[in-house]
Amino acid sequence: MRVLYLDCFAGIAGDMLLAALLDVGADLSLVRKGLSSLPIDGYTIETGKDESCGIAAT
């Protein structure tokens, strides 16, 4: 079993959390499937990789 501990003492941005989870292996298709089950629409999910000054990000 793997455990992820988030110490969000000052809050956390949802988009940044999702990107971090995707970076460590979360399945984007499962995220899309889960979101499609919610009664909301009008959103898109786009992902990409970038690197700046040696720091990589999704």
N, CA, C and O atoms as a Maestro MAE file, in Angstrom:
{
 s_m_m2io_version
 :::
 2.0.0
}

f_m_ct {
 s_m_title
 :::
 protein
 m_atom[232] {
  # First column is atom index #
  i_m_mmod_type
  r_m_x_coord
  r_m_y_coord
  r_m_z_coord
  i_m_residue_number
  s_m_chain_name
  s_m_pdb_residue_name
  s_m_pdb_atom_name
  i_m_atomic_number
  :::
  1 25 0.839 -1.171 0.000 1 A "MET " " N  " 7
  2 3 0.000 0.000 0.000 1 A "MET " " CA " 6
  3 2 0.887 1.238 0.000 1 A "MET " " C  " 6
  4 15 1.913 1.287 0.679 1 A "MET " " O  " 8
  5 25 0.475 2.225 -0.768 2 A "ARG " " N  " 7
  6 3 1.180 3.508 -0.785 2 A "ARG " " CA " 6
  7 2 0.343 4.535 -0.055 2 A "ARG " " C  " 6
  8 15 -0.886 4.528 -0.136 2 A "ARG " " O  " 8
  9 25 1.018 5.419 0.657 3 A "VAL " " N  " 7
  10 3 0.332 6.461 1.416 3 A "VAL " " CA " 6
  11 2 0.896 7.806 0.984 3 A "VAL " " C  " 6
  12 15 2.110 7.971 0.860 3 A "VAL " " O  " 8
  13 25 0.017 8.752 0.761 4 A "LEU " " N  " 7
  14 3 0.422 10.111 0.427 4 A "LEU " " CA " 6
  15 2 -0.081 11.026 1.527 4 A "LEU " " C  " 6
  16 15 -1.274 11.049 1.827 4 A "LEU " " O  " 8
  17 25 0.818 11.770 2.122 5 A "TYR " " N  " 7
  18 3 0.462 12.704 3.180 5 A "TYR " " CA " 6
  19 2 0.633 14.117 2.650 5 A "TYR " " C  " 6
  20 15 1.715 14.487 2.194 5 A "TYR " " O  " 8
  21 25 -0.428 14.904 2.707 6 A "LEU " " N  " 7
  22 3 -0.382 16.297 2.280 6 A "LEU " " CA " 6
  23 2 -0.495 17.194 3.502 6 A "LEU " " C  " 6
  24 15 -1.486 17.141 4.231 6 A "LEU " " O  " 8
  25 25 0.509 18.004 3.721 7 A "ASP " " N  " 7
  26 3 0.509 18.950 4.833 7 A "ASP " " CA " 6
  27 2 0.163 20.325 4.269 7 A "ASP " " C  " 6
  28 15 1.048 21.108 3.927 7 A "ASP " " O  " 8
  29 25 -1.115 20.602 4.179 8 A "CYS " " N  " 7
  30 3 -1.605 21.837 3.544 8 A "CYS " " CA " 6
  31 2 -1.892 22.887 4.614 8 A "CYS " " C  " 6
  32 15 -3.032 23.326 4.768 8 A "CYS " " O  " 8
  33 25 -0.874 23.282 5.338 9 A "PHE " " N  " 7
  34 3 -1.045 24.209 6.460 9 A "PHE " " CA " 6
  35 2 -1.545 25.576 6.022 9 A "PHE " " C  " 6
  36 15 -2.126 26.307 6.824 9 A "PHE " " O  " 8
  37 25 -1.327 25.933 4.752 10 A "ALA " " N  " 7
  38 3 -1.761 27.244 4.279 10 A "ALA " " CA " 6
  39 2 -2.741 27.113 3.108 10 A "ALA " " C  " 6
  40 15 -2.932 28.064 2.350 10 A "ALA " " O  " 8
  41 25 -3.360 25.941 2.962 11 A "GLY " " N  " 7
  42 3 -4.293 25.727 1.868 11 A "GLY " " CA " 6
  43 2 -3.600 25.098 0.674 11 A "GLY " " C  " 6
  44 15 -2.385 24.897 0.672 11 A "GLY " " O  " 8
  45 25 -4.392 24.794 -0.337 12 A "ILE " " N  " 7
  46 3 -3.843 24.181 -1.548 12 A "ILE " " CA " 6
  47 2 -4.764 24.510 -2.720 12 A "ILE " " C  " 6
  48 15 -5.985 24.561 -2.564 12 A "ILE " " O  " 8
  49 25 -4.183 24.729 -3.871 13 A "ALA " " N  " 7
  50 3 -4.956 25.013 -5.083 13 A "ALA " " CA " 6
  51 2 -5.328 23.692 -5.746 13 A "ALA " " C  " 6
  52 15 -4.473 22.825 -5.929 13 A "ALA " " O  " 8
  53 25 -6.590 23.537 -6.103 14 A "GLY " " N  " 7
  54 3 -7.073 22.292 -6.677 14 A "GLY " " CA " 6
  55 2 -6.378 21.907 -7.964 14 A "GLY " " C  " 6
  56 15 -6.061 20.736 -8.169 14 A "GLY " " O  " 8
  57 25 -6.133 22.884 -8.847 15 A "ASP " " N  " 7
  58 3 -5.471 22.563 -10.109 15 A "ASP " " CA " 6
  59 2 -4.038 22.101 -9.889 15 A "ASP " " C  " 6
  60 15 -3.554 21.211 -10.588 15 A "ASP " " O  " 8
  61 25 -3.363 22.704 -8.924 16 A "MET " " N  " 7
  62 3 -1.985 22.306 -8.636 16 A "MET " " CA " 6
  63 2 -1.936 20.928 -7.979 16 A "MET " " C  " 6
  64 15 -1.036 20.137 -8.258 16 A "MET " " O  " 8
  65 25 -2.907 20.641 -7.103 17 A "LEU " " N  " 7
  66 3 -2.974 19.314 -6.482 17 A "LEU " " CA " 6
  67 2 -3.222 18.262 -7.549 17 A "LEU " " C  " 6
  68 15 -2.555 17.227 -7.557 17 A "LEU " " O  " 8
  69 25 -4.163 18.505 -8.444 18 A "LEU " " N  " 7
  70 3 -4.450 17.541 -9.503 18 A "LEU " " CA " 6
  71 2 -3.224 17.310 -10.373 18 A "LEU " " C  " 6
  72 15 -2.915 16.165 -10.703 18 A "LEU " " O  " 8
  73 25 -2.523 18.365 -10.750 19 A "ALA " " N  " 7
  74 3 -1.313 18.228 -11.567 19 A "ALA " " CA " 6
  75 2 -0.249 17.418 -10.836 19 A "ALA " " C  " 6
  76 15 0.424 16.585 -11.443 19 A "ALA " " O  " 8
  77 25 -0.093 17.657 -9.535 20 A "ALA " " N  " 7
  78 3 0.898 16.907 -8.756 20 A "ALA " " CA " 6
  79 2 0.518 15.430 -8.695 20 A "ALA " " C  " 6
  80 15 1.383 14.562 -8.818 20 A "ALA " " O  " 8
  81 25 -0.764 15.141 -8.506 21 A "LEU " " N  " 7
  82 3 -1.211 13.745 -8.458 21 A "LEU " " CA " 6
  83 2 -1.003 13.061 -9.805 21 A "LEU " " C  " 6
  84 15 -0.620 11.892 -9.850 21 A "LEU " " O  " 8
  85 25 -1.250 13.772 -10.897 22 A "LEU " " N  " 7
  86 3 -0.993 13.207 -12.222 22 A "LEU " " CA " 6
  87 2 0.495 12.953 -12.415 22 A "LEU " " C  " 6
  88 15 0.882 11.961 -13.033 22 A "LEU " " O  " 8
  89 25 1.330 13.843 -11.892 23 A "ASP " " N  " 7
  90 3 2.782 13.673 -11.997 23 A "ASP " " CA " 6
  91 2 3.269 12.417 -11.279 23 A "ASP " " C  " 6
  92 15 4.225 11.781 -11.725 23 A "ASP " " O  " 8
  93 25 2.627 12.061 -10.185 24 A "VAL " " N  " 7
  94 3 3.080 10.876 -9.439 24 A "VAL " " CA " 6
  95 2 2.351 9.603 -9.855 24 A "VAL " " C  " 6
  96 15 2.537 8.550 -9.246 24 A "VAL " " O  " 8
  97 25 1.512 9.700 -10.903 25 A "GLY " " N  " 7
  98 3 0.966 8.469 -11.455 25 A "GLY " " CA " 6
  99 2 -0.537 8.323 -11.504 25 A "GLY " " C  " 6
  100 15 -1.025 7.281 -11.942 25 A "GLY " " O  " 8
  101 25 -1.294 9.319 -11.075 26 A "ALA " " N  " 7
  102 3 -2.756 9.221 -11.181 26 A "ALA " " CA " 6
  103 2 -3.138 9.078 -12.656 26 A "ALA " " C  " 6
  104 15 -2.489 9.657 -13.527 26 A "ALA " " O  " 8
  105 25 -4.175 8.320 -12.929 27 A "ASP " " N  " 7
  106 3 -4.611 8.044 -14.287 27 A "ASP " " CA " 6
  107 2 -5.593 9.129 -14.746 27 A "ASP " " C  " 6
  108 15 -6.684 9.261 -14.192 27 A "ASP " " O  " 8
  109 25 -5.197 9.899 -15.758 28 A "LEU " " N  " 7
  110 3 -6.024 11.004 -16.250 28 A "LEU " " CA " 6
  111 2 -7.381 10.517 -16.751 28 A "LEU " " C  " 6
  112 15 -8.389 11.200 -16.569 28 A "LEU " " O  " 8
  113 25 -7.414 9.354 -17.375 29 A "SER " " N  " 7
  114 3 -8.700 8.851 -17.873 29 A "SER " " CA " 6
  115 2 -9.650 8.543 -16.717 29 A "SER " " C  " 6
  116 15 -10.860 8.718 -16.856 29 A "SER " " O  " 8
  117 25 -9.128 8.090 -15.585 30 A "LEU " " N  " 7
  118 3 -9.978 7.848 -14.413 30 A "LEU " " CA " 6
  119 2 -10.466 9.160 -13.806 30 A "LEU " " C  " 6
  120 15 -11.594 9.239 -13.319 30 A "LEU " " O  " 8
  121 25 -9.625 10.179 -13.833 31 A "VAL " " N  " 7
  122 3 -10.029 11.500 -13.343 31 A "VAL " " CA " 6
  123 2 -11.163 12.033 -14.219 31 A "VAL " " C  " 6
  124 15 -12.169 12.525 -13.710 31 A "VAL " " O  " 8
  125 25 -10.994 11.932 -15.530 32 A "ARG " " N  " 7
  126 3 -12.047 12.393 -16.455 32 A "ARG " " CA " 6
  127 2 -13.340 11.608 -16.250 32 A "ARG " " C  " 6
  128 15 -14.428 12.183 -16.258 32 A "ARG " " O  " 8
  129 25 -13.217 10.293 -16.066 33 A "LYS " " N  " 7
  130 3 -14.403 9.456 -15.853 33 A "LYS " " CA " 6
  131 2 -15.126 9.874 -14.570 33 A "LYS " " C  " 6
  132 15 -16.352 9.986 -14.554 33 A "LYS " " O  " 8
  133 25 -14.366 10.103 -13.501 34 A "GLY " " N  " 7
  134 3 -14.970 10.534 -12.245 34 A "GLY " " CA " 6
  135 2 -15.665 11.876 -12.365 34 A "GLY " " C  " 6
  136 15 -16.770 12.057 -11.854 34 A "GLY " " O  " 8
  137 25 -15.018 12.819 -13.042 35 A "LEU " " N  " 7
  138 3 -15.624 14.142 -13.218 35 A "LEU " " CA " 6
  139 2 -16.861 14.087 -14.106 35 A "LEU " " C  " 6
  140 15 -17.802 14.856 -13.906 35 A "LEU " " O  " 8
  141 25 -16.869 13.187 -15.084 36 A "SER " " N  " 7
  142 3 -18.030 13.098 -15.976 36 A "SER " " CA " 6
  143 2 -19.263 12.572 -15.242 36 A "SER " " C  " 6
  144 15 -20.383 12.735 -15.726 36 A "SER " " O  " 8
  145 25 -19.072 11.948 -14.090 37 A "SER " " N  " 7
  146 3 -20.216 11.441 -13.329 37 A "SER " " CA " 6
  147 2 -20.885 12.543 -12.495 37 A "SER " " C  " 6
  148 15 -21.967 12.333 -11.946 37 A "SER " " O  " 8
  149 25 -20.256 13.695 -12.402 38 A "LEU " " N  " 7
  150 3 -20.821 14.808 -11.640 38 A "LEU " " CA " 6
  151 2 -21.821 15.585 -12.494 38 A "LEU " " C  " 6
  152 15 -21.668 15.649 -13.714 38 A "LEU " " O  " 8
  153 25 -22.838 16.174 -11.874 39 A "PRO " " N  " 7
  154 3 -23.844 16.920 -12.642 39 A "PRO " " CA " 6
  155 2 -23.392 18.341 -12.997 39 A "PRO " " C  " 6
  156 15 -24.093 19.310 -12.707 39 A "PRO " " O  " 8
  157 25 -22.227 18.456 -13.621 40 A "ILE " " N  " 7
  158 3 -21.714 19.756 -14.063 40 A "ILE " " CA " 6
  159 2 -21.203 19.614 -15.494 40 A "ILE " " C  " 6
  160 15 -20.854 18.517 -15.930 40 A "ILE " " O  " 8
  161 25 -21.161 20.717 -16.210 41 A "ASP " " N  " 7
  162 3 -20.593 20.709 -17.548 41 A "ASP " " CA " 6
  163 2 -19.956 22.059 -17.822 41 A "ASP " " C  " 6
  164 15 -19.956 22.944 -16.967 41 A "ASP " " O  " 8
  165 25 -19.419 22.206 -19.012 42 A "GLY " " N  " 7
  166 3 -18.813 23.471 -19.386 42 A "GLY " " CA " 6
  167 2 -17.360 23.608 -18.965 42 A "GLY " " C  " 6
  168 15 -16.852 24.724 -18.857 42 A "GLY " " O  " 8
  169 25 -16.685 22.495 -18.726 43 A "TYR " " N  " 7
  170 3 -15.279 22.555 -18.350 43 A "TYR " " CA " 6
  171 2 -14.459 21.699 -19.305 43 A "TYR " " C  " 6
  172 15 -14.986 20.808 -19.972 43 A "TYR " " O  " 8
  173 25 -13.184 21.978 -19.359 44 A "THR " " N  " 7
  174 3 -12.258 21.146 -20.132 44 A "THR " " CA " 6
  175 2 -11.050 20.834 -19.263 44 A "THR " " C  " 6
  176 15 -10.727 21.581 -18.340 44 A "THR " " O  " 8
  177 25 -10.402 19.750 -19.560 45 A "ILE " " N  " 7
  178 3 -9.173 19.388 -18.864 45 A "ILE " " CA " 6
  179 2 -8.083 19.253 -19.917 45 A "ILE " " C  " 6
  180 15 -8.179 18.432 -20.830 45 A "ILE " " O  " 8
  181 25 -7.059 20.062 -19.777 46 A "GLU " " N  " 7
  182 3 -5.915 19.998 -20.673 46 A "GLU " " CA " 6
  183 2 -4.672 19.812 -19.824 46 A "GLU " " C  " 6
  184 15 -4.525 20.462 -18.789 46 A "GLU " " O  " 8
  185 25 -3.779 18.936 -20.246 47 A "THR " " N  " 7
  186 3 -2.542 18.726 -19.504 47 A "THR " " CA " 6
  187 2 -1.350 18.911 -20.434 47 A "THR " " C  " 6
  188 15 -1.461 18.773 -21.652 47 A "THR " " O  " 8
  189 25 -0.243 19.218 -19.848 48 A "GLY " " N  " 7
  190 3 0.999 19.358 -20.589 48 A "GLY " " CA " 6
  191 2 2.157 19.374 -19.620 48 A "GLY " " C  " 6
  192 15 1.979 19.617 -18.427 48 A "GLY " " O  " 8
  193 25 3.325 19.121 -20.128 49 A "LYS " " N  " 7
  194 3 4.542 19.141 -19.313 49 A "LYS " " CA " 6
  195 2 5.345 20.389 -19.672 49 A "LYS " " C  " 6
  196 15 5.358 20.825 -20.823 49 A "LYS " " O  " 8
  197 25 6.012 20.953 -18.672 50 A "ASP " " N  " 7
  198 3 6.847 22.124 -18.906 50 A "ASP " " CA " 6
  199 2 8.038 22.053 -17.964 50 A "ASP " " C  " 6
  200 15 7.994 21.382 -16.933 50 A "ASP " " O  " 8
  201 25 9.088 22.746 -18.329 51 A "GLU " " N  " 7
  202 3 10.266 22.828 -17.465 51 A "GLU " " CA " 6
  203 2 10.828 24.230 -17.523 51 A "GLU " " C  " 6
  204 15 10.959 24.816 -18.598 51 A "GLU " " O  " 8
  205 25 11.161 24.769 -16.354 52 A "SER " " N  " 7
  206 3 11.728 26.101 -16.282 52 A "SER " " CA " 6
  207 2 12.778 26.118 -15.187 52 A "SER " " C  " 6
  208 15 12.502 25.746 -14.047 52 A "SER " " O  " 8
  209 25 13.969 26.543 -15.529 53 A "CYS " " N  " 7
  210 3 15.086 26.623 -14.575 53 A "CYS " " CA " 6
  211 2 15.331 25.288 -13.884 53 A "CYS " " C  " 6
  212 15 15.666 25.255 -12.699 53 A "CYS " " O  " 8
  213 25 15.166 24.187 -14.614 54 A "GLY " " N  " 7
  214 3 15.424 22.871 -14.071 54 A "GLY " " CA " 6
  215 2 14.290 22.287 -13.244 54 A "GLY " " C  " 6
  216 15 14.434 21.200 -12.685 54 A "GLY " " O  " 8
  217 25 13.169 22.983 -13.156 55 A "ILE " " N  " 7
  218 3 12.023 22.488 -12.395 55 A "ILE " " CA " 6
  219 2 10.950 22.059 -13.392 55 A "ILE " " C  " 6
  220 15 10.480 22.862 -14.198 55 A "ILE " " O  " 8
  221 25 10.566 20.775 -13.327 56 A "ALA " " N  " 7
  222 3 9.557 20.236 -14.232 56 A "ALA " " CA " 6
  223 2 8.189 20.310 -13.565 56 A "ALA " " C  " 6
  224 15 8.075 20.226 -12.342 56 A "ALA " " O  " 8
  225 25 7.157 20.469 -14.382 57 A "ALA " " N  " 7
  226 3 5.800 20.560 -13.858 57 A "ALA " " CA " 6
  227 2 4.809 20.033 -14.884 57 A "ALA " " C  " 6
  228 15 5.088 19.989 -16.082 57 A "ALA " " O  " 8
  229 25 3.648 19.635 -14.385 58 A "THR " " N  " 7
  230 3 2.526 19.260 -15.253 58 A "THR " " CA " 6
  231 2 1.544 20.395 -15.249 58 A "THR " " C  " 6
  232 15 0.509 20.317 -15.910 58 A "THR " " O  " 8
  :::
 }
 m_bond[231] {
  # First column is bond index #
  i_m_from
  i_m_to
  i_m_order
  :::
  1 1 2 1
  2 2 3 1
  3 3 4 2
  4 3 5 1
  5 5 6 1
  6 6 7 1
  7 7 8 2
  8 7 9 1
  9 9 10 1
  10 10 11 1
  11 11 12 2
  12 11 13 1
  13 13 14 1
  14 14 15 1
  15 15 16 2
  16 15 17 1
  17 17 18 1
  18 18 19 1
  19 19 20 2
  20 19 21 1
  21 21 22 1
  22 22 23 1
  23 23 24 2
  24 23 25 1
  25 25 26 1
  26 26 27 1
  27 27 28 2
  28 27 29 1
  29 29 30 1
  30 30 31 1
  31 31 32 2
  32 31 33 1
  33 33 34 1
  34 34 35 1
  35 35 36 2
  36 35 37 1
  37 37 38 1
  38 38 39 1
  39 39 40 2
  40 39 41 1
  41 41 42 1
  42 42 43 1
  43 43 44 2
  44 43 45 1
  45 45 46 1
  46 46 47 1
  47 47 48 2
  48 47 49 1
  49 49 50 1
  50 50 51 1
  51 51 52 2
  52 51 53 1
  53 53 54 1
  54 54 55 1
  55 55 56 2
  56 55 57 1
  57 57 58 1
  58 58 59 1
  59 59 60 2
  60 59 61 1
  61 61 62 1
  62 62 63 1
  63 63 64 2
  64 63 65 1
  65 65 66 1
  66 66 67 1
  67 67 68 2
  68 67 69 1
  69 69 70 1
  70 70 71 1
  71 71 72 2
  72 71 73 1
  73 73 74 1
  74 74 75 1
  75 75 76 2
  76 75 77 1
  77 77 78 1
  78 78 79 1
  79 79 80 2
  80 79 81 1
  81 81 82 1
  82 82 83 1
  83 83 84 2
  84 83 85 1
  85 85 86 1
  86 86 87 1
  87 87 88 2
  88 87 89 1
  89 89 90 1
  90 90 91 1
  91 91 92 2
  92 91 93 1
  93 93 94 1
  94 94 95 1
  95 95 96 2
  96 95 97 1
  97 97 98 1
  98 98 99 1
  99 99 100 2
  100 99 101 1
  101 101 102 1
  102 102 103 1
  103 103 104 2
  104 103 105 1
  105 105 106 1
  106 106 107 1
  107 107 108 2
  108 107 109 1
  109 109 110 1
  110 110 111 1
  111 111 112 2
  112 111 113 1
  113 113 114 1
  114 114 115 1
  115 115 116 2
  116 115 117 1
  117 117 118 1
  118 118 119 1
  119 119 120 2
  120 119 121 1
  121 121 122 1
  122 122 123 1
  123 123 124 2
  124 123 125 1
  125 125 126 1
  126 126 127 1
  127 127 128 2
  128 127 129 1
  129 129 130 1
  130 130 131 1
  131 131 132 2
  132 131 133 1
  133 133 134 1
  134 134 135 1
  135 135 136 2
  136 135 137 1
  137 137 138 1
  138 138 139 1
  139 139 140 2
  140 139 141 1
  141 141 142 1
  142 142 143 1
  143 143 144 2
  144 143 145 1
  145 145 146 1
  146 146 147 1
  147 147 148 2
  148 147 149 1
  149 149 150 1
  150 150 151 1
  151 151 152 2
  152 151 153 1
  153 153 154 1
  154 154 155 1
  155 155 156 2
  156 155 157 1
  157 157 158 1
  158 158 159 1
  159 159 160 2
  160 159 161 1
  161 161 162 1
  162 162 163 1
  163 163 164 2
  164 163 165 1
  165 165 166 1
  166 166 167 1
  167 167 168 2
  168 167 169 1
  169 169 170 1
  170 170 171 1
  171 171 172 2
  172 171 173 1
  173 173 174 1
  174 174 175 1
  175 175 176 2
  176 175 177 1
  177 177 178 1
  178 178 179 1
  179 179 180 2
  180 179 181 1
  181 181 182 1
  182 182 183 1
  183 183 184 2
  184 183 185 1
  185 185 186 1
  186 186 187 1
  187 187 188 2
  188 187 189 1
  189 189 190 1
  190 190 191 1
  191 191 192 2
  192 191 193 1
  193 193 194 1
  194 194 195 1
  195 195 196 2
  196 195 197 1
  197 197 198 1
  198 198 199 1
  199 199 200 2
  200 199 201 1
  201 201 202 1
  202 202 203 1
  203 203 204 2
  204 203 205 1
  205 205 206 1
  206 206 207 1
  207 207 208 2
  208 207 209 1
  209 209 210 1
  210 210 211 1
  211 211 212 2
  212 211 213 1
  213 213 214 1
  214 214 215 1
  215 215 216 2
  216 215 217 1
  217 217 218 1
  218 218 219 1
  219 219 220 2
  220 219 221 1
  221 221 222 1
  222 222 223 1
  223 223 224 2
  224 223 225 1
  225 225 226 1
  226 226 227 1
  227 227 228 2
  228 227 229 1
  229 229 230 1
  230 230 231 1
  231 231 232 2
  :::
 }
}
